[in-house]
Amino acid sequence: MKIGILISGRGSNMVALIDAIKSGEIPDSDVAVVISDKADAPGLEKARERGVETIVIERRGRPREEHDAEIIAELQKRNVELVCLAGYMRLLSKGFIRSFENRIVNIHPSLLPAFPGLDAQRQAIDYGVKISGCSVHFVDEGLDSGAIILQRAVEVKDDDTGETLSARILEHEHGAYVEAVRRIATGHLQISGRKTTFGITDE
Amino acid sequence: MKIGILISGRGSNMVALIDAIKSGEIPDSDVAVVISDKADAPGLEKARERGVETIVIERRGRPREEHDAEIIAELQKRNVELVCLAGYMRLLSKGFIRSFENRIVNIHPSLLPAFPGLDAQRQAIDYGVKISGCSVHFVDEGLDSGAIILQRAVEVKDDDTGETLSARILEHEHGAYVEAVRRIATGHLQISGRKTTFGITDE
């Protein structure tokens, strides 16, 4: 399975995916390209260190559709079958989502549908929840609203701040994202409407 | 601590609370009365079997405030300090909530703020979440929107229906509700705005 990863920043989930592919944990897959919309994204160097091709495609004030069309062209040129968002800080256009229907995944630092959008961990702290977590989900045209592939629960402690909770959730994000992509790569994930099921239990 | 419990149905969480008080798990407390808005609520018999006074106060088409005023009077007559909703199927009036500010608790079968309102387990199945759970929370004037005391996460399985998920969550509800009331009864729960904290960790 050829994978393209989109980043805007440090790309810690990108690193987790690349390393899991290299180790064989995600089988029969290859990261064809890492694309960043920011020239100074620290994740770019980490991708290059791991021998992965990187491209910077900045928005430069262009309409979203135009920016996305350039990204889509680069992904299609490399026969990318699955697009993984890893801290990519832009909403995708409808054209992008239609070009890769049910083939774009994202990880979000909350138990969706709770706390979609920016600063999910801070939202969780402000609401006062005792359990939050992370969700790997397909990307649709809504905000963090696509079908959920898997979720991991993370305890919120009484003295947590947005920062300490973010760090604790991040520890779970890497394993969750790798497991979700592994399920897709091995062909065992079925999608029916909003429901995803996994043919083989991992217990 | 004198506790009043409001039910509309089988009262399984009511039974858990009464039994935990009898066993001393919730210390220095007493269920002063169980009030049902339904004369045929099966929980009434279970309360009587356990030696707890029961009262039926039906709505009978009266305005909510009037119905609630009668319930409040019975609770106040018995010096109830904490009101526990246990499958009580009516929204409380503002007057009720103001009469027992931060002294009404409820348990809800989802990880709030996800899936408030009726049929939370069915909502969770329809959304396609992989983790749901239950939340014990203070009751405010919104719908399942008060400060959260504690939450427990419960896995949603691929073949779950609303019924099987309800049954799995219910197993966790009893322990969660008992633990939340124990924290209040022992005076270790602090509330500040939407945040509750527990002075002593239970680990």
Interface residues (C-beta under 8 A of the other chain):
Chain A: L111 L112 P113 A114 F115 D126 Y127 G128 V129 K130 I131 G133 S135 A147 I148 I149 L150 Q151 R152 A153 D158 G193 R194 K195 T196 T197 F198
Chain B: L111 L112 P113 A114 F115 D126 Y127 G128 V129 K130 I131 G133 S135 A147 I148 I149 L150 Q151 R152 A153 D158 G193 R194 K195 T196 T197 F198
